[in-house]
Structure formats: C-alpha cells, structure tokens
Amino acid sequence: MKPPQSFYDFTLQLHQDLDLVYPGWDSDKPGARHDIYEDFRQGYGDQAVRELVKYGKQLLADSEADLGSLWLKESKADWVIPDEGVRFLFRDFLGWAASLS
C-alpha cells in the first residue's frame, strides 16, 4: 500500500525538526511528541491529520507487517526506526489525534 502524501510530509518534518526543535521528543513522558503533531497539523492542516490517521490505522491493523522496513523504504527521514518504534509512533499519533475531537 502506497503511503499518502501526509506520510511523506510527516516524516520529512520529523527528520528536519526532531533534535533541533523538539529535544525531548523521544521521552516516555506522556505528551512528549504532541508539539510535533500540533506543528504538523498547523503546517499541513486537519485533512492531512485525518489522512495520516487513516493510514496509521491501516498499518497498525496488520500485526505481521514490518513497519520498520516500510519506514526505511518510504519515509523522508534518513534514520532507521525499528518496527516497534514505528508502531509506537503511530499509536501515539493516533491517541493525540483522537484527543482533538
């Protein structure tokens, strides 16, 4: 399944902004990545958030999919996130997006 444009936009933003703009992004603290998600929403709009939520739900529904390989192949980031890390990121994003309604 080909990722939507919002996936590419999101991963590009993560790659560009993480360590410089969001130094505590990898914390286990609740809400540690919410500023990243909100900036994505402000930059790309609510439609991009909805599109990424839909794609994230599809990815997480397949427990056998290797999301780490998908991330490496498709993302605009040049760093590797293992399968469980990608799953964590999407679950976290989906939780944040659900809190918007």
Residue frames as qw, qx, qy, qz and C-alpha x, y, z in Angstrom:
[[0.000, 0.891, 0.455, 0.000, 0.00, 0.00, 0.00],
 [0.422, 0.424, -0.010, 0.801, 1.48, 3.31, -1.09],
 [0.267, -0.482, -0.475, 0.686, 1.67, 5.90, 1.68],
 [0.165, 0.901, 0.381, 0.121, -0.36, 9.08, 1.29],
 [0.354, 0.671, -0.122, 0.640, 1.36, 12.45, 0.86],
 [0.478, -0.793, 0.110, -0.362, 0.72, 13.22, 4.54],
 [0.928, -0.294, 0.054, 0.223, 3.06, 10.35, 5.49],
 [0.677, 0.350, 0.010, 0.648, 5.86, 11.87, 3.45],
 [0.043, -0.783, 0.034, -0.619, 5.18, 15.34, 4.86],
 [0.724, -0.664, 0.046, -0.180, 5.08, 14.00, 8.42],
 [0.908, -0.168, 0.056, 0.379, 8.31, 12.01, 8.12],
 [0.483, 0.547, -0.008, 0.684, 10.08, 14.93, 6.46],
 [0.289, -0.809, 0.071, -0.507, 9.03, 17.22, 9.31],
 [0.866, -0.495, 0.049, 0.048, 10.17, 14.66, 11.88],
 [0.830, 0.143, 0.023, 0.539, 13.55, 14.37, 10.20],
 [0.293, 0.634, -0.010, 0.715, 14.08, 18.11, 9.93],
 [0.309, -0.723, 0.053, -0.615, 12.77, 19.21, 13.32],
 [0.832, -0.377, -0.407, 0.017, 13.26, 16.48, 15.89],
 [0.711, -0.243, -0.296, 0.590, 16.54, 17.13, 17.62],
 [0.244, 0.239, -0.013, 0.940, 16.71, 20.85, 16.94],
 [0.355, -0.411, -0.146, -0.827, 13.16, 21.90, 17.73],
 [0.820, -0.394, -0.081, -0.408, 11.96, 19.08, 19.99],
 [0.194, 0.546, -0.777, 0.247, 14.91, 17.85, 22.06],
 [0.379, -0.162, 0.792, -0.450, 12.73, 15.69, 24.38],
 [0.678, 0.184, -0.321, -0.635, 10.75, 14.03, 21.59],
 [0.634, 0.125, -0.761, -0.059, 11.93, 10.51, 22.48],
 [0.195, -0.254, 0.669, -0.670, 10.89, 10.74, 26.11],
 [0.215, -0.302, -0.928, -0.044, 8.44, 8.25, 27.63],
 [0.082, 0.299, 0.437, -0.844, 6.67, 11.21, 29.21],
 [0.309, 0.637, 0.706, 0.024, 3.02, 11.49, 28.08],
 [0.225, 0.941, 0.212, -0.136, 2.58, 14.22, 25.51],
 [0.511, -0.507, 0.351, 0.598, 6.30, 14.39, 24.66],
 [0.325, 0.082, 0.641, 0.691, 5.54, 14.47, 20.92],
 [0.194, 0.752, 0.610, -0.160, 2.31, 16.49, 20.98],
 [0.012, 0.788, -0.120, -0.604, 4.07, 19.70, 19.89],
 [0.176, -0.219, 0.771, 0.571, 5.43, 17.85, 16.85],
 [0.184, 0.453, 0.857, 0.160, 1.95, 16.63, 15.96],
 [0.086, 0.839, 0.379, -0.382, 0.39, 20.04, 16.51],
 [0.066, -0.633, 0.380, 0.671, 3.01, 21.70, 14.32],
 [0.183, 0.067, 0.868, 0.456, 2.27, 19.12, 11.63],
 [0.138, 0.680, 0.715, -0.086, -1.42, 19.97, 11.94],
 [0.011, 0.835, 0.084, -0.544, -0.73, 23.70, 11.72],
 [0.121, -0.495, 0.578, 0.637, 1.56, 23.27, 8.73],
 [0.037, 0.016, -0.875, -0.483, -0.42, 20.76, 6.70],
 [0.519, -0.139, -0.139, -0.832, -3.97, 21.07, 8.02],
 [0.647, -0.108, 0.570, -0.494, -6.65, 18.90, 9.54],
 [0.874, 0.366, -0.119, -0.296, -7.14, 16.96, 6.30],
 [0.476, 0.530, -0.682, 0.165, -3.52, 15.77, 6.43],
 [0.296, -0.312, 0.748, -0.506, -4.04, 14.68, 10.05],
 [0.815, 0.130, 0.303, -0.476, -7.16, 12.71, 9.08],
 [0.771, 0.501, -0.370, -0.129, -5.33, 11.14, 6.13],
 [0.244, 0.493, -0.775, 0.312, -2.38, 10.13, 8.34],
 [0.544, -0.176, 0.611, -0.548, -4.76, 8.73, 10.99],
 [0.889, 0.275, 0.039, -0.365, -6.48, 6.57, 8.37],
 [0.647, 0.529, -0.543, 0.079, -3.14, 5.34, 7.05],
 [0.071, -0.462, 0.752, -0.465, -1.82, 4.71, 10.57],
 [0.742, -0.059, 0.439, -0.503, -4.89, 2.63, 11.45],
 [0.883, 0.386, -0.191, -0.186, -4.39, 0.53, 8.31],
 [0.418, 0.557, -0.669, 0.260, -0.73, -0.06, 9.15],
 [0.263, -0.358, 0.716, -0.538, -1.40, -0.98, 12.77],
 [0.854, 0.043, 0.140, -0.500, -4.20, -3.36, 11.80],
 [0.882, 0.322, -0.342, 0.032, -1.64, -5.67, 10.22],
 [0.634, -0.706, 0.313, -0.015, 0.34, -7.07, 13.14],
 [0.884, 0.005, 0.325, 0.334, 2.56, -9.02, 10.74],
 [0.475, 0.830, 0.026, 0.289, 3.67, -6.01, 8.66],
 [0.683, -0.214, -0.095, 0.692, 7.26, -4.91, 9.11],
 [0.062, 0.973, 0.221, 0.018, 6.74, -1.20, 9.65],
 [0.462, -0.681, 0.311, 0.475, 10.44, -0.65, 10.24],
 [0.498, 0.066, 0.630, 0.592, 11.15, -1.73, 6.66],
 [0.206, 0.803, 0.506, 0.238, 8.32, 0.43, 5.39],
 [0.233, -0.935, -0.021, 0.266, 9.75, 3.41, 7.28],
 [0.502, -0.440, 0.476, 0.572, 13.23, 2.81, 5.87],
 [0.418, 0.285, 0.681, 0.529, 11.94, 2.41, 2.31],
 [0.098, 0.735, 0.558, 0.372, 9.24, 5.11, 2.20],
 [0.296, -0.862, -0.263, 0.318, 9.95, 7.80, 4.76],
 [0.365, 0.857, -0.075, 0.356, 11.67, 11.09, 4.04],
 [0.502, -0.790, 0.349, -0.048, 13.85, 10.56, 7.12],
 [0.632, 0.527, -0.564, 0.074, 17.33, 9.17, 6.69],
 [0.146, -0.386, 0.805, -0.427, 17.42, 7.37, 10.04],
 [0.482, -0.109, -0.845, -0.204, 16.06, 3.96, 10.91],
 [0.534, -0.274, 0.416, -0.683, 13.22, 3.27, 13.30],
 [0.001, 0.036, -0.999, -0.025, 12.60, -0.39, 14.15],
 [0.312, -0.389, -0.750, -0.434, 9.16, -1.93, 13.69],
 [0.385, -0.598, -0.640, 0.291, 8.10, -1.44, 17.31],
 [0.213, -0.352, -0.098, 0.906, 9.25, 2.18, 17.22],
 [0.161, -0.115, -0.491, -0.848, 7.11, 2.92, 14.17],
 [0.397, -0.498, -0.751, -0.172, 4.15, 1.17, 15.81],
 [0.350, -0.518, -0.464, 0.628, 4.69, 3.24, 18.98],
 [0.076, -0.178, 0.141, 0.971, 4.88, 6.47, 16.95],
 [0.285, -0.263, -0.611, -0.690, 1.64, 5.73, 15.07],
 [0.427, -0.546, -0.713, 0.104, -0.20, 4.65, 18.24],
 [0.292, -0.433, -0.285, 0.804, 0.98, 7.84, 19.92],
 [0.057, 0.026, -0.335, -0.940, -0.09, 9.97, 16.94],
 [0.355, -0.401, -0.727, -0.430, -3.49, 8.25, 16.79],
 [0.397, -0.548, -0.616, 0.404, -4.00, 8.87, 20.51],
 [0.145, -0.320, -0.052, 0.935, -3.16, 12.55, 20.07],
 [0.173, -0.113, -0.533, -0.821, -5.46, 12.85, 17.05],
 [0.366, -0.494, -0.780, -0.118, -8.34, 11.21, 18.95],
 [0.296, -0.508, -0.466, 0.662, -7.99, 13.85, 21.66],
 [0.045, -0.042, 0.227, 0.972, -8.77, 16.57, 19.10],
 [0.291, -0.385, -0.661, -0.575, -12.40, 15.58, 18.67]]
